[in-house]
Amino acid sequence: MQNSNEQVDFLHLKEFGGLELLKAKYLQTQFSKHVHEGYCIGVIEEGAQCFYRTDRLHVAPKGEIILVNADEIHTGSSAVETGWGYRAIYPTPEMLADISLDFFKQKNAAPWFPDAVVNDQGLAAQLCLLFDLLAQKNNSLLKESMYISTLAHLMHRHAKAKYTPLELSDAQKKVQMIHDLILNCPENDYSLTELAEMAGLSSWHLLRQFKKTFGLPPHAWLIQTRLIKAKKLMKNGESIASTALGLGFSDQSHFNRHFKKAMGLTPAQYISALKS
């Protein structure tokens, strides 16, 4: 997508297991509350961004690093009249697993970045060099070395191990079950009453506990899981129309609108990047 105020360049790096690389400039775009299956690791290169993460708003000016954890609810909009430009990669937890082993004593501990905005000029410059390199062809050995060393440096300086509670309350177990059900089968057309009966909770209790635990109500989480699955389907060659229909969107326009509000580009642009 290219015009004078809004620009998006998206790369799908197959040699890195499908790692996504985004270069974007936004003026009026406002991202709705959404999640990514991967982490967002980026650097603001123009203007300033305002975004919601970890229950509060953050502002990231030029030169700052932005960090959003995998599956963490966040938004995005401009903090200044001139908009903001940034580059970012979106590695999945699986992509960081091997590197994480060298930093955390706990087995299978996922990296957790407590700070949404980081002022680390040296690391920001290194990330920008990595983004430059990833956008080029060839130089596989250099790319992989730079990728691993940069992410290792990032985790060493700014990540912690994410601890999973050993014991959940009964209500937490029930809403976790509903959360996972929707994640695994997002194409289904659930009703709140149906989900509440499955969980053994009243509709109001499920609604309140789900939003308290995951930051989104069940219907909004359903949209997000459909978008996550949509990306996987389109990566496997599914058309936009069949993806929208198969995942329960009312029509293709409905799907396009939600996809762009969460991802910053249209499904057509996403597929075009996959093909290129």
C-alpha positions in Angstrom: 0.0 0.0 0.0 1.5 3.3 -1.1 0.2 6.9 -0.9 1.6 10.2 0.3 0.6 9.6 3.9 0.2 5.9 4.4 2.8 3.4 3.3 3.1 -0.3 4.1 5.8 -2.8 2.9 5.4 -6.3 4.1 7.8 -9.2 3.7 7.2 -12.9 4.5 10.7 -14.4 5.0 10.4 -18.1 4.2 14.0 -18.8 5.0 13.3 -17.8 8.6 10.3 -20.0 9.0 7.8 -17.4 7.8 9.1 -14.5 9.9 7.2 -11.3 9.1 9.0 -8.0 8.5 6.9 -4.8 8.3 8.0 -1.3 7.2 5.1 1.2 7.6 4.3 4.8 7.8 0.9 5.8 9.1 -0.9 9.1 9.6 -4.6 8.4 10.2 -4.6 4.6 10.8 -5.8 3.6 14.2 -5.3 -0.1 15.1 -8.2 -1.6 17.1 -7.4 -3.8 20.1 -5.8 -6.9 18.6 -3.2 -9.7 19.2 -0.5 -11.3 17.1 0.6 -14.9 17.5 4.2 -13.6 17.5 6.0 -10.8 19.4 6.3 -7.3 17.9 9.8 -6.0 18.0 10.2 -2.7 16.3 11.9 0.7 16.1 10.2 4.0 15.6 11.9 5.8 12.8 9.6 8.8 12.3 7.3 10.8 14.5 5.8 9.0 17.5 3.4 6.2 18.2 0.8 5.9 21.0 -0.3 2.5 21.9 -2.1 0.5 24.6 -0.3 -2.4 26.2 -0.2 -3.9 29.7 -3.3 -2.0 30.8 -2.1 1.5 30.0 -1.1 3.8 27.2 2.5 4.3 26.1 4.2 6.8 23.8 7.2 5.8 21.7 9.1 8.7 20.0 11.7 8.4 17.2 14.6 6.1 18.1 12.7 4.1 20.8 12.2 0.3 20.7 8.6 -1.0 20.9 8.0 -4.4 22.4 4.7 -6.3 22.5 4.6 -9.9 23.8 3.0 -12.7 21.8 -0.8 -12.9 22.3 -0.7 -9.6 24.2 -3.6 -7.2 23.5 -2.5 -3.8 22.1 -3.6 -1.0 19.9 -1.7 1.7 17.8 -2.2 5.2 16.6 -0.2 8.4 16.0 1.0 10.5 19.0 1.8 13.5 16.8 0.1 15.2 13.9 2.7 14.1 11.4 2.1 10.4 12.1 4.6 7.7 12.7 6.9 5.4 10.8 8.5 2.2 12.0 9.9 -1.2 11.1 9.2 -4.4 13.0 9.6 -8.1 13.0 7.1 -10.6 14.5 8.9 -13.7 15.6 6.7 -16.4 17.1 7.4 -18.0 20.5 8.7 -21.1 18.7 11.2 -19.0 16.8 12.6 -17.7 20.0 12.6 -21.0 21.9 16.1 -22.1 21.1 17.6 -18.8 21.9 15.6 -18.5 25.1 17.3 -21.7 26.4 20.5 -19.8 27.1 18.8 -17.2 29.2 16.2 -18.8 31.4 16.6 -21.6 33.9 13.0 -22.7 33.6 12.3 -25.3 30.9 10.1 -24.0 28.0 10.0 -20.5 29.6 8.8 -18.0 27.0 10.5 -14.6 26.9 8.5 -11.8 28.5 9.2 -8.1 27.9 7.9 -6.1 30.8 8.6 -2.7 29.2 6.5 -1.6 26.2 8.9 1.1 25.2 12.7 0.8 25.6 15.3 3.5 25.3 18.4 1.6 24.1 20.2 3.5 21.3 22.8 0.8 20.6 20.2 -2.0 20.4 17.9 0.2 18.3 20.7 0.8 15.8 21.4 -2.9 15.7 17.8 -3.7 15.1 17.7 -1.2 12.2 20.8 -2.9 10.7 19.0 -6.3 11.1 15.9 -4.9 9.3 18.1 -3.7 6.4 19.8 -7.0 6.1 16.6 -9.1 6.3 15.1 -7.1 3.4 18.0 -8.0 1.1 18.4 -11.1 -0.9 21.1 -13.8 -0.3 23.7 -13.5 2.5 21.9 -16.2 4.5 24.8 -16.9 6.9 25.2 -13.2 7.8 21.4 -12.8 8.1 21.0 -15.7 10.5 24.0 -14.7 12.5 22.7 -11.1 12.9 19.2 -12.3 13.6 20.2 -14.6 16.4 22.8 -12.2 18.0 20.4 -9.3 17.9 17.5 -11.2 19.5 19.9 -12.7 22.1 21.1 -9.2 23.0 17.5 -8.0 23.2 16.5 -10.9 25.6 19.6 -10.6 27.7 19.0 -6.9 28.3 15.2 -6.6 28.4 13.4 -9.9 28.7 12.4 -12.0 31.7 11.0 -15.5 31.9 7.2 -15.6 31.8 6.0 -17.7 34.7 2.8 -19.7 34.3 0.9 -20.2 37.6 0.9 -23.8 38.7 -2.6 -23.6 40.1 -5.6 -21.8 38.6 -8.9 -21.1 40.4 -12.0 -23.0 39.2 -13.3 -19.9 37.5 -9.9 -19.3 35.7 -9.8 -23.0 34.6 -13.3 -22.6 33.1 -12.6 -19.4 31.2 -9.2 -20.8 30.1 -11.1 -23.8 28.6 -13.4 -21.4 26.7 -10.5 -19.3 25.6 -8.7 -22.5 24.2 -11.9 -23.8 22.6 -12.4 -20.6 20.6 -8.7 -20.5 19.7 -8.8 -24.1 18.3 -12.1 -23.8 16.5 -12.6 -20.1 15.6 -14.8 -21.0 12.6 -17.7 -22.0 14.8 -20.6 -19.6 15.5 -20.7 -19.6 19.3 -23.4 -18.0 21.4 -22.6 -16.6 24.9 -25.3 -18.9 26.4 -23.7 -21.9 24.8 -20.2 -21.1 26.0 -21.5 -20.3 29.5 -23.3 -23.7 29.7 -20.0 -25.4 28.6 -18.1 -23.5 31.4 -20.8 -24.1 34.0 -21.0 -20.3 34.6 -23.7 -17.7 34.2 -23.5 -15.7 31.0 -22.6 -12.6 33.0 -20.0 -14.3 35.1 -18.3 -15.8 32.0 -18.3 -12.4 30.2 -16.8 -10.6 33.2 -14.2 -13.3 34.1 -13.2 -13.7 30.5 -12.5 -10.0 29.9 -10.8 -9.7 33.3 -8.5 -12.7 32.5 -7.7 -12.1 28.8 -8.5 -8.4 28.3 -11.1 -8.9 25.6 -14.7 -10.2 25.8 -15.3 -13.6 24.1 -16.8 -12.1 20.9 -13.7 -9.9 20.4 -11.4 -12.8 21.1 -13.3 -14.8 18.5 -12.6 -12.2 15.9 -8.9 -12.2 16.8 -8.6 -16.0 16.6 -10.3 -15.9 13.2 -7.8 -13.4 11.9 -4.9 -15.5 13.2 -6.3 -18.5 11.4 -7.0 -16.4 8.3 -3.3 -15.7 7.9 -2.4 -19.4 8.1 -5.1 -20.2 5.5 -3.9 -17.6 3.1 -0.3 -18.7 3.6 -1.5 -22.1 2.4 -3.1 -20.7 -0.7 -6.7 -20.1 0.3 -8.4 -17.3 -1.5 -9.7 -14.2 0.4 -13.3 -15.1 -0.4 -13.1 -18.7 0.8 -11.1 -17.7 3.9 -13.7 -15.1 4.9 -16.6 -17.5 4.3 -14.9 -20.5 6.0 -14.2 -18.5 9.1 -17.7 -17.1 9.7 -17.3 -13.5 8.6 -20.6 -12.1 7.3 -18.9 -11.2 4.0 -15.6 -10.4 2.4 -15.9 -6.6 3.2 -16.4 -7.5 6.9 -13.3 -9.7 6.8 -11.2 -7.0 5.0 -12.2 -4.3 7.6 -11.3 -6.4 10.6 -8.0 -7.6 9.0 -6.8 -4.1 8.1 -7.8 -2.7 11.6 -5.7 -5.3 13.3 -2.8 -5.9 10.8 -2.4 -2.5 9.1 -2.8 -3.9 5.6 -5.5 -5.6 3.6 -5.8 -9.3 2.9 -5.0 -8.6 -0.7 -1.8 -6.8 0.2 -0.9 -9.7 2.6 -1.3 -12.3 -0.1 0.7 -10.2 -2.6 3.6 -10.0 -0.1 3.4 -13.8 0.3 3.7 -14.3 -3.5 6.5 -11.9 -3.9 
